[in-house]
């Protein structure tokens, strides 16, 4: 098999994986001569491996775990029983005040950035508001939003409370959304009045009202006027402008510790064979997996910019948020990847110096056919 690329010595020495190997040698007296032997050890010594991830990344737990793994029998096994932690707390361990946490751009050319300080403030205000609605640990908060900073803020606030997050993209129809959200009985909905795709506006006001009518457990709808600034004029007092939420005095960030195995979010299968199947991930499991993947597989470092072309209805949106764990900035994009120009995303990559560019295989194939991407990629 032809080797397509190999990092130079400097790249390898600075990699998280190399630092992890040094850590294993120093703290566990383990030494590996190549990647395969390291991988083999991780698969044959599962408990030792995941415990090393816990300590290497200095996981903050508000109570000690009694055992790494209760049993090797699926699905009854429990990981790190006794540990109580919070995913969002680990995100904000990386806070660097005036440094950029989020870059946002859409196909209309709107661009903005959010510092860690601003992100903290808006998340704190959203936490306070959600608590005022009675949202507590174990409640479900859902979103019908595009890939915008408000979705990230909503997720982090929900997570900080110990509530459970779930999201869909506004290109979903009413039935598709209700088939997913009705299963988890949400208390609060974040929603958008509409969006643009390929220069065409899509008004979703009627869709939002229809969704709300089918979800009787909702107590409040937090609206993002995205397509029309006066969109709230079309809704009742049950709906509130998200900017009003952001103005609520939030104070210092507070995080609700939850059991390691407590649900963090609900994803869904495609729904091609009946109702979409709910897929639940745990706070602790996702925290350790995201640390491992972002560091060792993607080698994401502080100060880098991490991008993935996704909607909030795809699990890659959830994955994208985890780059914040590494102190990187996440780059959000809403709209068509080929509007106004076919190479719009590559131009964005050049402009923002995106270090990690994630997308789908069909998009790359389309680029290959047009030989668009190669002029933007530097070896």
C-alpha positions in Angstrom: 0.0 0.0 0.0 1.4 3.4 -1.0 2.0 5.8 1.9 0.3 9.1 1.2 1.8 11.2 3.9 4.1 11.0 7.0 4.8 13.7 9.5 8.3 14.9 9.9 10.3 14.4 13.1 9.2 17.7 14.6 5.6 16.9 13.9 5.9 13.5 15.6 7.8 14.9 18.6 5.1 17.6 19.3 2.2 15.2 18.9 -0.2 14.3 21.7 0.4 10.6 21.1 4.2 11.0 21.5 3.6 12.9 24.8 1.2 10.2 25.9 3.8 7.5 25.3 6.3 9.5 27.4 3.7 9.8 30.1 3.1 6.0 30.1 6.8 5.3 30.4 7.2 7.8 33.3 4.0 7.0 35.2 3.2 3.4 34.2 6.6 2.0 33.3 5.3 1.1 29.9 7.3 1.5 26.7 6.2 0.9 23.1 8.4 0.8 20.1 5.7 1.4 17.5 2.0 2.4 17.2 0.8 -1.2 16.7 2.2 -2.3 20.0 0.6 0.6 21.8 -2.7 -0.2 20.1 -2.4 -3.8 21.0 -1.8 -3.0 24.7 -4.9 -0.7 24.7 -7.1 -3.5 23.4 -5.8 -6.2 25.6 -5.7 -4.1 28.8 -8.9 -2.2 28.5 -9.2 -1.1 32.1 -5.6 0.0 32.4 -5.9 1.9 29.1 -9.0 3.9 30.0 -7.7 4.6 33.5 -4.6 6.0 31.9 -6.8 8.3 29.8 -8.5 9.5 32.9 -5.2 10.4 34.6 -3.4 11.7 31.5 -6.1 14.3 30.8 -6.5 15.1 34.5 -10.3 14.5 34.6 -12.0 16.5 37.3 -14.3 14.3 39.4 -16.3 15.5 42.4 -16.2 12.0 43.9 -13.8 9.1 43.4 -14.6 6.0 41.3 -14.7 2.7 43.0 -13.7 0.6 40.0 -12.8 1.3 36.4 -15.1 -1.4 35.0 -17.7 -3.4 36.9 -18.0 -6.3 34.5 -17.0 -7.4 31.0 -20.5 -8.6 30.3 -22.5 -6.3 28.0 -24.7 -4.4 28.4 -24.8 -4.6 32.2 -21.2 -3.3 32.6 -20.7 0.1 34.3 -17.6 2.4 33.9 -16.0 4.4 36.7 -18.8 3.8 39.1 -19.0 6.4 41.9 -17.4 9.2 39.8 -19.4 12.4 39.4 -18.3 14.9 36.8 -19.5 17.4 34.2 -18.5 17.6 30.5 -19.0 21.3 30.2 -16.8 21.9 33.2 -13.9 20.4 31.3 -14.7 22.6 28.3 -14.3 25.7 30.4 -11.1 24.5 32.0 -9.6 25.7 28.7 -11.1 29.2 28.9 -8.6 31.9 27.8 -10.7 35.0 28.3 -10.1 37.2 25.3 -9.0 34.3 23.0 -11.5 33.2 20.4 -13.6 30.2 21.3 -16.0 30.2 18.2 -15.7 31.5 14.7 -19.0 31.6 12.7 -19.7 32.2 9.1 -22.7 31.6 6.8 -23.3 31.7 3.1 -24.6 35.3 3.2 -21.1 36.4 4.2 -22.0 37.1 7.8 -19.0 36.5 10.0 -18.5 36.9 13.8 -16.3 35.5 16.5 -17.0 34.8 20.2 -14.3 35.0 22.8 -14.1 32.6 25.7 -15.2 35.4 28.0 -18.3 36.1 26.0 -19.1 32.4 25.7 -18.9 32.1 29.5 -21.2 35.0 30.0 -23.9 33.8 27.6 -23.7 30.2 28.9 -24.0 31.5 32.5 -27.1 33.6 31.5 -28.7 30.7 29.8 -28.0 28.4 32.7 -29.7 30.9 35.0 -32.7 31.2 32.7 -33.1 27.5 32.2 -33.0 27.0 36.0 -35.7 29.7 36.4 -37.9 27.5 34.2 -37.3 24.6 36.5 -34.9 22.7 34.3 -32.9 20.3 36.4 -30.6 17.3 36.1 -32.2 14.6 33.9 -34.6 17.0 32.1 -34.4 17.1 28.3 -33.7 20.3 26.4 -34.0 20.2 22.6 -33.0 22.4 19.7 -34.4 23.0 16.2 -31.4 25.2 15.1 -28.9 25.6 12.3 -25.1 25.3 13.0 -24.8 28.6 14.8 -23.1 29.7 18.0 -26.5 29.8 19.8 -26.7 26.0 19.4 -23.3 25.5 21.1 -24.3 27.9 23.9 -27.6 26.1 24.4 -25.8 22.7 24.6 -23.2 23.9 27.1 -25.8 25.5 29.4 -28.0 22.4 29.2 -25.0 20.2 29.9 -23.8 22.3 32.8 -27.1 21.8 34.6 -26.9 18.1 34.1 -29.9 18.1 31.7 -29.9 16.1 28.5 -29.5 17.7 25.1 -30.9 16.7 21.7 -30.9 18.6 18.4 -32.2 18.5 14.9 -31.6 20.7 11.8 -34.2 23.1 10.6 -34.3 21.4 7.2 -36.2 18.6 9.0 -40.0 18.5 8.6 -42.4 18.7 11.4 -43.0 14.9 11.5 -39.3 14.1 11.5 -38.7 16.4 14.4 -41.7 15.3 16.4 -40.9 11.6 15.9 -37.6 12.2 17.6 -38.3 14.7 20.3 -41.7 13.3 21.4 -39.8 10.2 22.6 -37.8 12.1 25.2 -40.5 14.6 26.5 -38.5 17.8 26.4 -39.1 20.7 28.8 -37.5 23.5 26.7 -37.1 24.0 22.9 -34.5 26.3 21.2 -35.9 27.1 17.8 -35.2 29.2 14.7 -37.7 31.2 12.5 -36.0 30.1 9.3 -32.7 29.8 7.4 -31.1 30.2 4.0 -29.6 27.6 1.8 -28.1 28.1 -1.6 -29.4 31.7 -1.5 -33.0 30.6 -1.0 -34.9 31.6 2.2 -36.8 28.9 4.1 -39.4 30.2 6.6 -40.0 27.8 9.4 -42.4 29.8 11.6 -45.3 27.4 10.8 -43.1 24.4 11.3 -42.0 25.6 14.8 -45.6 26.2 15.8 -46.6 22.8 14.6 -43.7 21.1 16.4 -44.7 22.9 19.7 -48.3 21.8 19.3 -47.1 18.2 19.2 -44.8 18.5 22.2 -47.1 19.1 25.3 -44.3 18.8 27.8 -42.7 22.0 26.6 -42.8 24.9 29.0 -40.9 27.5 27.0 -39.5 28.1 23.5 -36.3 30.1 23.2 -36.3 31.7 19.7 -33.5 32.8 17.5 -34.7 35.4 14.9 -32.3 34.3 12.2 -34.2 34.9 9.0 -36.2 37.9 10.2 -35.3 40.1 13.1 -39.0 40.8 13.9 -39.9 37.1 13.9 -41.0 37.1 17.5 -44.0 39.2 16.4 -45.5 36.0 15.1 -45.4 34.1 18.3 -47.2 34.1 21.7 -45.7 34.9 25.1 -44.7 31.3 25.4 -41.8 32.2 23.1 -38.8 34.4 24.2 -36.1 36.0 22.2 -32.7 34.3 22.9 -31.1 37.7 23.2 -33.4 38.4 26.1 -32.1 35.2 27.7 -28.5 36.4 27.1 -29.2 39.6 29.1 -30.2 37.6 32.2 -27.5 38.2 35.0 -25.7 34.9 35.1 -22.9 35.3 37.6 -20.1 32.8 37.7 -20.4 29.5 35.8 -21.6 26.6 37.9 -21.6 23.0 37.0 -23.8 20.2 38.2 -21.8 17.0 38.7 -23.5 13.9 37.4 -22.8 10.2 37.5 -20.2 9.0 35.0 -23.0 7.0 33.2 -25.6 9.8 33.2 -26.9 10.7 29.7 -25.2 13.6 28.0 -27.3 13.7 24.8 -29.7 11.8 22.7 -28.9 11.1 19.0 -31.1 9.2 16.6 -31.0 6.7 13.8 -32.2 7.7 10.4 -35.7 6.4 10.9 -35.8 4.4 7.6 -37.2 1.4 9.4 -40.0 2.9 11.6 -39.5 5.6 14.2 -35.9 6.9 14.6 -34.2 4.9 17.4 -32.8 7.0 20.3 -29.1 6.6 20.9 -27.9 7.7 24.3 -24.3 8.5 25.2 -23.0 9.1 28.7 -21.3 12.1 30.2 -18.1 10.3 31.2 -17.9 8.0 28.3 -18.1 10.8 25.8 -15.7 12.9 27.8 -13.0 10.2 27.7 -13.7 9.3 24.1 -13.5 12.9 23.0 -10.3 13.5 24.8 -8.7 10.4 23.3 -10.0 11.1 19.8 -9.2 14.8 19.6 -5.7 14.3 21.1 -4.5 11.1 19.6 -6.4 10.7 16.4 -6.8 14.3 15.3 -3.9 15.7 17.2 -5.7 19.0 18.0 -3.7 21.6 19.9 -4.5 24.9 21.8 -4.7 27.8 19.4 -5.7 25.7 16.4 -9.0 26.2 14.4 -11.2 23.1 14.1 -13.9 22.9 11.4 -16.4 20.3 10.4 -19.1 20.9 7.8 -22.2 19.6 9.5 -25.7 20.4 10.6 -27.1 20.0 14.2 -28.9 16.9 13.0 -25.7 15.0 12.3 -23.6 13.5 15.1 -20.6 15.3 13.8 -22.0 18.5 15.2 -21.8 16.9 18.7 -18.2 15.8 17.8 -17.3 19.3 16.6 -18.0 20.7 20.0 -15.3 18.6 21.6 -12.4 20.5 20.0 -13.1 23.0 22.7 -11.8 20.4 25.2 -8.3 20.9 23.6 -8.4 24.7 23.9 -8.9 24.9 20.1 -11.4 27.3 18.4 -14.3 25.7 16.7 -15.4 27.0 13.3 -19.1 26.9 12.5 -20.6 27.3 9.1 -24.3 27.5 8.1 -25.4 27.3 4.5 -24.5 25.6 1.2 -20.9 24.5 0.9 -20.9 25.6 -2.7 -22.5 29.0 -2.5 -21.7 31.7 -3.5 -18.7 29.9 -5.1 -18.0 26.2 -5.4 -14.8 26.6 -3.3 -16.4 28.8 -0.6 -15.4 26.4 2.2 -11.8 26.2 1.0 -11.7 30.0 0.8 -13.0 30.1 4.4 -10.3 27.7 5.4 -7.6 30.0 3.8 -9.1 33.1 5.5 -9.3 31.6 9.0 -6.3 29.3 8.8 -8.3 26.2 9.6 -5.9 23.5 10.9 -8.5 20.7 10.8 -11.0 20.5 8.0 -13.8 17.9 8.3 -16.5 17.2 5.8 -18.3 14.4 4.0 -17.0 12.0 1.3 -19.5 13.2 -1.3 -18.3 16.8 -0.9 -14.7 15.7 -1.4 -15.6 13.6 -4.5 -17.4 16.6 -6.0 -14.3 18.7 -5.4 -12.1 16.0 -7.0 -14.2 16.1 -10.1 -13.8 19.9 -10.3 -10.2 19.8 -9.1 -11.2 22.6 -6.8 -9.6 21.6 -3.5 -6.0 21.0 -4.6 -5.1 24.6 -5.1 -6.1 25.3 -1.4 -4.3 22.5 0.2 -0.6 22.9 1.1 1.4 19.8 1.8 
